[in-house]
Amino acid sequence: MAILSTLHFRPASVRPADAPARPDSVPAASARLSGSLASRLNWLRAGVLGANDGIVSVAAIVVGVAGAGASTPTIIAAGAAGLVGGAISMALGEYVSVSSQSDSQRSRIDQQKRELRDDPAGELDVLTELYQERGLAPATARQVAVELTGQDALKAHLSMELNIVEDEVANPWHAAGASALAFTLGAILPMLAILLPPAELRVPVTFLAVLVALAATGALGAALGGSRILRATVRVVLGGAAALFVTWLVGTLLGVTVF
């Protein structure tokens, strides 16, 4: 979340001892900065998970096809189809999800604008009560509400009531592009791993490269999410290994009769 208001500091020597706390206090600003950082970390974690999906999905396809004894052009075609289809699917899913979230946020912003226009006094009382719930004394809460309303009433209410910043409403196109890009970057690894080595080493090299990459993305995702790194990493690696083994086995069995 973005900062609610610009910080203004007064020297302690010139501030009256009984002066009420300012609305733009350092603790409040620090909390808003923490919210902004958390939002960015969530986006980064989503990107890591998208890359992880690209790694596993395309690796499973190319390993399965390679296990069936397919030629290099067939592997390239299958991998490319998986990459493009997966990236589009990820982008579409993210676009729909974020569009719904964005529409909801904009609807609530419009509602807040109407409430401020139709009942400004009532909204000032609401803002005062919210600051009282945060621990401010009634008189201080009222002063904070009045000052922030005078600066930007909509911004103050969106932040306190809805935890929304009008200028930071999620953009579905940005989310879709980021999701597709993350998936594509992840999918490139198994494509290179299956195509660059000699034919007899394709599958083992891909297995190794993918599991190392999954360990890295699993650890990073766990760190960003605040969970236990070792447990999350092992879970991701084991899941990826299972997916690769099963698709390779299926490809090998089908390759006996299909190719």
DATA-V266117 format. One record per pair of residues at least 12 apart in sequence whose ideal C-beta (glycine too) atoms are under 10 Angstrom apart, sorted by the first residue. I is the first residue (numbers start at 1). J is the second residue. D is the distance in Angstrom with one decimal. If there is no record, write none. Layout:
I;J;D
I;J;D
//
This chain:
1;31;8.7
1;32;5.5
1;33;8.7
1;34;8.7
1;35;3.6
1;36;5.5
1;37;9.6
1;38;8.2
1;39;6.5
1;158;9.9
1;159;7.1
1;163;6.4
1;164;8.1
1;165;5.8
1;168;7.5
2;32;6.9
2;33;9.1
2;35;8.3
2;36;6.0
2;39;9.1
2;155;9.1
2;159;8.4
2;164;9.9
2;165;4.3
2;166;9.3
2;167;7.1
2;168;5.7
3;24;8.6
3;28;9.0
3;29;5.9
3;30;9.8
3;31;9.8
3;32;4.8
3;33;6.7
3;35;9.4
3;36;7.5
3;159;9.2
3;165;8.9
4;23;8.2
4;24;7.4
4;28;6.9
4;29;7.7
4;31;9.3
4;32;5.6
4;148;7.5
4;151;9.5
4;152;8.9
4;155;6.8
4;156;6.8
4;158;9.2
4;159;4.6
4;160;7.9
4;165;8.5
5;22;9.4
5;23;6.6
5;24;4.5
5;25;10.0
5;28;8.5
5;29;8.1
5;32;9.0
5;147;8.7
5;148;6.4
5;151;6.2
5;152;7.6
5;155;7.7
5;156;7.8
5;159;8.8
6;24;6.8
6;29;9.1
6;151;8.7
7;22;9.1
7;24;5.4
7;25;8.5
7;26;7.2
7;28;9.3
7;29;5.4
8;22;7.1
8;23;9.9
8;24;6.1
9;22;9.0
9;24;9.2
9;25;10.0
9;26;8.2
10;22;8.0
19;140;10.0
20;136;8.5
20;137;7.8
20;139;6.9
20;140;4.4
20;141;9.4
20;142;9.5
20;143;5.5
20;144;8.0
20;147;10.0
21;136;7.2
21;137;9.0
21;140;5.9
21;141;9.9
21;143;8.9
21;144;7.7
22;140;9.6
22;143;9.0
22;144;7.8
22;147;7.9
23;131;8.0
23;136;9.2
23;140;9.0
23;141;9.4
23;143;7.7
23;144;3.9
23;145;8.0
23;146;9.1
23;147;5.3
23;148;5.2
23;149;9.9
23;151;8.6
23;156;8.4
24;144;9.0
24;147;8.6
24;148;8.3
24;151;9.1
25;136;9.9
25;144;9.1
28;131;9.8
28;134;8.5
28;144;9.3
28;159;9.7
31;134;10.0
32;159;7.7
32;165;9.1
35;159;9.6
35;163;7.8
35;165;9.3
36;165;8.8
36;168;8.6
38;226;10.0
39;165;9.5
39;168;7.9
39;170;9.6
40;224;9.9
41;223;9.6
41;224;5.3
41;225;8.4
41;226;9.1
42;224;8.1
42;225;8.8
43;170;9.5
43;174;9.4
43;175;8.5
43;178;7.3
43;224;9.8
44;178;9.9
44;182;9.9
44;220;8.6
44;221;9.3
44;224;5.9
45;220;8.3
45;221;5.7
45;222;9.3
45;223;9.1
45;224;4.1
45;225;5.7
45;226;9.7
46;94;8.3
46;175;8.4
46;178;7.7
46;179;7.4
46;182;7.7
46;221;9.4
46;224;9.4
47;178;6.2
47;179;7.9
47;181;8.0
47;182;4.4
47;183;9.5
47;185;8.8
47;186;9.6
47;217;9.9
47;220;9.8
47;221;9.6
47;224;9.6
48;182;7.5
48;186;9.0
48;216;9.3
48;217;5.3
48;218;8.8
48;219;9.7
48;220;5.3
48;221;4.6
48;222;9.6
48;223;9.5
48;224;6.7
48;225;9.2
49;179;9.5
49;182;7.9
49;183;9.8
49;186;9.5
49;217;7.9
49;218;9.9
49;220;9.9
49;221;6.0
49;224;9.6
49;225;9.4
49;236;9.8
50;86;9.7
50;87;9.2
50;90;6.0
50;91;9.7
50;94;8.3
50;178;7.6
50;179;5.1
50;180;8.2
50;181;8.0
50;182;3.2
50;183;5.0
50;184;9.1
50;185;8.5
50;186;6.9
50;217;9.7
51;181;9.1
51;182;4.7
51;183;6.9
51;184;8.8
51;185;5.5
51;186;3.4
51;187;8.5
51;188;9.7
51;189;8.8
51;213;8.4
51;214;10.0
51;216;9.7
51;217;5.9
51;220;9.4
51;221;9.4
52;182;8.7
52;183;9.2
52;186;6.3
52;213;8.4
52;214;6.7
52;216;9.6
52;217;4.5
52;218;7.3
52;220;9.4
52;221;7.0
52;236;6.8
52;239;9.7
52;240;8.2
53;86;7.1
53;87;9.9
53;89;9.5
53;90;6.7
53;179;9.2
53;182;8.1
53;183;5.8
53;186;6.7
53;187;8.7
53;217;9.7
54;82;9.1
54;83;7.4
54;86;6.3
54;87;7.5
54;90;8.0
54;179;10.0
54;180;9.5
54;181;9.7
54;182;6.9
54;183;3.9
54;184;6.4
54;185;6.7
54;186;2.8
54;187;3.8
54;188;7.9
54;189;8.1
54;190;8.4
54;191;9.9
54;213;9.9
54;217;9.8
55;183;9.1
55;185;9.2
55;186;4.3
55;187;6.9
55;188;9.1
55;189;5.8
55;190;6.2
55;193;9.8
55;209;9.1
55;210;5.9
55;211;9.7
55;213;5.4
55;214;6.2
55;216;9.8
55;217;7.0
55;236;9.8
55;240;7.3
56;86;9.9
56;186;8.2
56;187;9.4
56;190;8.5
56;210;7.5
56;213;9.5
56;214;7.2
56;217;9.7
56;236;8.8
56;239;7.6
56;240;5.1
56;241;9.9
56;242;10.0
56;243;5.6
56;244;8.0
56;247;9.9
57;82;6.1
57;83;8.5
57;85;9.0
57;86;5.0
57;87;9.8
57;89;9.3
57;90;9.3
57;183;7.8
57;186;8.4
57;187;7.0
57;190;8.8
57;243;8.6
58;78;9.1
58;79;5.7
58;80;9.0
58;81;9.5
58;82;4.7
58;83;5.5
58;85;9.8
58;86;6.7
58;87;9.8
58;183;8.8
58;184;9.5
58;186;7.7
58;187;4.0
58;188;8.3
58;189;8.2
58;190;4.9
58;191;6.3
58;194;9.0
58;210;9.3
59;79;9.0
59;82;9.2
59;186;9.2
59;187;8.3
59;189;7.7
59;190;3.6
59;191;8.8
59;193;7.7
59;194;7.9
59;206;6.2
59;207;8.4
59;209;8.4
59;210;4.5
59;211;9.5
59;213;8.8
59;214;9.0
59;240;7.5
59;243;7.7
59;244;5.9
59;247;8.3
59;248;9.9
60;82;8.2
60;190;8.4
60;210;9.1
60;240;8.7
60;243;5.0
60;244;6.1
60;245;9.7
60;246;8.0
60;247;4.2
60;248;8.5
60;250;9.6
60;251;9.5
61;75;8.9
61;78;5.4
61;79;6.0
61;80;9.7
61;81;7.9
61;82;4.1
61;83;8.7
61;85;9.6
61;86;8.9
61;187;9.3
61;190;8.3
61;191;9.7
61;194;9.5
61;247;7.2
61;251;9.3
62;74;9.9
62;75;5.5
62;76;8.7
62;78;6.4
62;79;4.5
62;80;9.8
62;82;7.5
62;83;9.7
62;187;9.5
62;190;5.6
62;191;6.7
62;193;8.3
62;194;4.4
62;195;8.3
62;202;8.4
62;203;9.2
62;206;6.8
62;210;9.8
62;244;9.7
62;247;9.0
62;248;9.9
62;251;9.5
63;75;9.4
63;79;9.9
63;190;7.6
63;193;9.4
63;194;7.1
63;202;8.4
63;203;5.9
63;206;5.7
63;207;7.4
63;210;8.3
63;243;8.9
63;244;5.2
63;245;8.7
63;246;9.7
63;247;5.6
63;248;4.8
63;249;9.8
63;250;9.9
63;251;7.1
63;252;9.9
64;78;8.2
64;82;10.0
64;203;10.0
64;243;9.7
64;244;8.6
64;246;8.6
64;247;3.6
64;248;6.1
64;249;8.6
64;250;5.9
64;251;3.7
64;252;8.6
64;254;8.4
64;255;9.4
65;77;8.8
65;78;4.5
65;79;7.7
65;82;9.4
65;194;8.7
65;247;8.8
65;248;9.6
65;251;6.0
65;254;9.8
65;255;8.9
65;259;9.4
66;78;9.1
66;79;9.6
66;194;6.0
66;195;9.8
66;199;8.5
66;202;5.3
66;203;5.6
66;206;7.6
66;247;9.7
66;248;7.6
66;251;6.9
66;252;9.3
66;255;9.3
67;202;9.5
67;203;6.6
67;244;9.6
67;245;9.8
67;247;7.3
67;248;4.1
67;249;7.1
67;250;7.5
67;251;3.3
67;252;4.2
67;253;8.5
67;254;8.5
67;255;6.4
68;247;9.9
68;248;9.1
68;250;8.4
68;251;3.9
68;252;6.6
68;253;8.4
68;254;5.4
68;255;3.3
68;256;8.6
68;257;9.7
68;258;6.3
68;259;5.4
69;199;9.7
69;251;8.2
69;252;8.1
69;254;9.6
69;255;4.5
69;256;8.8
69;258;8.8
69;259;4.8
70;251;8.1
70;255;7.7
70;258;9.2
70;259;6.3
71;199;9.3
71;259;8.8
72;194;9.1
72;195;6.9
72;199;7.8
72;202;9.2
74;259;8.6
75;191;8.8
75;194;6.0
75;195;7.0
75;199;9.9
75;202;8.0
76;191;7.9
76;194;9.0
76;195;6.9
78;194;9.8
79;187;7.7
79;188;9.7
79;190;7.2
79;191;4.9
79;192;9.9
79;194;6.9
79;195;8.0
80;187;9.3
80;191;7.8
82;187;7.1
82;190;9.2
82;191;9.0
83;183;7.8
83;184;6.4
83;186;9.4
83;187;4.3
83;188;7.8
83;190;9.3
83;191;6.9
84;180;9.7
84;183;10.0
84;184;8.7
84;187;9.1
86;180;8.9
86;183;5.5
86;184;8.4
86;186;9.2
86;187;6.5
87;176;10.0
87;179;8.1
87;180;4.3
87;181;8.0
87;182;9.0
87;183;4.7
87;184;5.0
87;185;9.8
87;186;9.7
87;187;7.3
88;176;9.5
88;180;7.0
88;183;9.1
89;179;9.5
89;180;9.1
89;183;8.4
90;176;8.2
90;178;9.6
90;179;4.5
90;180;5.8
90;181;9.4
90;182;7.7
90;183;4.5
90;184;9.0
91;172;9.8
91;173;9.4
91;175;8.5
91;176;4.1
91;177;7.0
91;178;8.8
91;179;5.3
91;180;3.9
91;181;8.9
91;182;9.9
91;183;8.0
91;184;9.8
92;176;7.2
92;179;9.0
92;180;9.0
93;175;9.9
93;176;8.6
93;179;7.5
94;172;7.5
94;173;9.9
94;174;9.5
94;175;4.7
94;176;5.0
94;177;8.9
94;178;7.7
94;179;4.0
94;180;8.0
94;182;9.7
94;183;9.8
95;171;10.0
95;172;4.7
95;173;7.2
95;174;9.8
95;175;6.7
95;176;3.9
95;177;9.1
95;179;8.2
95;180;9.5
96;172;7.9
96;175;9.9
96;176;8.9
97;170;9.4
97;172;8.1
97;175;7.7
97;176;9.4
97;179;9.5
98;169;9.8
98;170;4.9
98;171;7.4
98;172;4.1
98;173;8.7
98;174;8.2
98;175;4.1
98;176;7.4
98;178;9.9
98;179;9.1
99;170;8.7
99;171;9.6
99;172;4.2
99;173;9.2
99;175;8.7
99;176;9.0
100;170;9.9
100;172;8.7
101;169;8.6
101;170;5.6
101;172;8.3
101;175;9.0
102;169;5.5
102;170;5.0
102;171;7.2
102;172;5.8
102;175;9.0
103;169;9.6
103;172;9.2
104;164;9.9
104;169;9.7
104;170;10.0
105;158;9.3
105;162;8.0
105;164;5.7
105;165;9.6
105;166;8.8
105;168;9.3
105;169;4.9
105;170;7.2
106;164;9.5
106;166;8.9
106;169;6.2
108;158;8.2
108;161;8.9
108;162;5.5
108;164;6.7
108;169;10.0
109;154;7.8
109;157;9.7
109;158;6.5
109;162;7.9
109;164;6.6
109;165;9.9
109;166;5.8
109;169;7.5
111;162;9.3
112;153;9.3
112;154;6.5
112;157;5.5
112;158;6.0
112;161;7.0
112;162;6.8
112;164;8.5
112;166;9.3
113;153;9.5
113;154;6.3
113;157;9.3
113;158;9.5
113;166;9.6
115;154;10.0
115;157;8.0
115;161;9.4
116;149;8.8
116;153;5.5
116;154;6.2
116;156;9.7
116;157;6.7
117;153;9.9
117;154;10.0
120;149;7.9
120;153;7.3
123;145;9.2
123;149;8.0
123;153;7.3
123;154;9.8
123;156;9.4
123;157;6.3
123;161;9.0
124;142;8.4
124;145;5.7
124;146;7.0
124;148;9.8
124;149;5.8
124;153;8.3
124;156;9.7
124;157;9.4
125;142;9.1
125;145;8.3
126;145;8.6
126;157;7.6
126;160;8.6
126;161;7.1
127;141;8.4
127;142;9.2
127;144;8.1
127;145;4.1
127;146;8.9
127;148;7.2
127;149;6.7
127;153;8.4
127;156;6.2
127;157;6.2
127;159;9.9
127;160;6.1
127;161;7.8
128;140;9.8
128;141;4.9
128;142;5.0
128;143;9.2
128;144;7.9
128;145;4.3
128;146;8.3
128;149;9.6
129;141;7.6
129;142;9.9
129;145;8.8
129;160;9.9
130;144;9.7
130;145;8.1
130;156;9.5
130;157;8.8
130;159;9.8
130;160;4.7
130;161;6.7
131;143;9.2
131;144;5.1
131;145;6.0
131;148;8.9
131;156;9.8
131;160;7.4
132;144;9.7
132;145;9.4
133;160;9.6
134;160;8.5
144;156;9.0
144;160;9.9
145;157;9.6
145;160;8.9
148;160;8.5
152;166;9.6
154;166;6.9
155;167;9.2
186;210;9.8
186;213;7.7
186;214;9.7
186;217;7.6
189;206;9.0
189;209;6.2
189;210;7.0
189;212;9.4
189;213;5.4
189;214;9.9
190;206;5.8
190;207;9.8
190;209;7.1
190;210;5.6
190;213;8.4
190;244;9.0
191;206;9.4
192;205;9.8
192;206;9.2
192;209;8.0
193;205;5.5
193;206;4.2
193;207;8.6
193;208;8.0
193;209;4.0
193;210;6.8
193;212;9.9
193;213;8.9
194;206;4.8
194;209;9.0
194;210;9.6
196;209;9.7
197;209;9.5
203;244;8.7
203;248;6.3
203;251;9.5
203;252;9.5
206;244;7.6
206;248;9.2
207;240;9.3
207;241;7.5
207;244;5.8
207;245;8.3
207;248;8.2
210;237;9.3
210;240;6.1
210;241;8.4
210;243;9.2
210;244;6.4
211;236;9.5
211;237;5.6
211;238;9.5
211;240;6.3
211;241;6.0
211;244;8.0
212;237;9.0
213;237;9.8
213;240;8.7
214;233;8.1
214;235;10.0
214;236;5.1
214;237;5.1
214;238;9.3
214;239;8.1
214;240;4.3
214;241;8.2
214;243;9.8
214;244;9.7
215;233;5.4
215;234;8.7
215;236;7.3
215;237;5.3
215;240;9.0
216;233;8.6
216;236;9.7
216;237;10.0
217;233;8.9
217;236;7.0
217;237;9.8
217;240;9.5
218;230;9.6
218;231;9.5
218;232;5.4
218;233;4.0
218;234;7.9
218;235;7.1
218;236;3.3
218;237;6.4
218;238;9.9
218;239;9.1
218;240;8.6
219;232;7.3
219;233;4.8
219;236;8.6
219;237;9.8
220;232;9.7
220;233;9.3
221;233;8.8
221;236;7.6
222;235;9.1
222;236;8.5
//
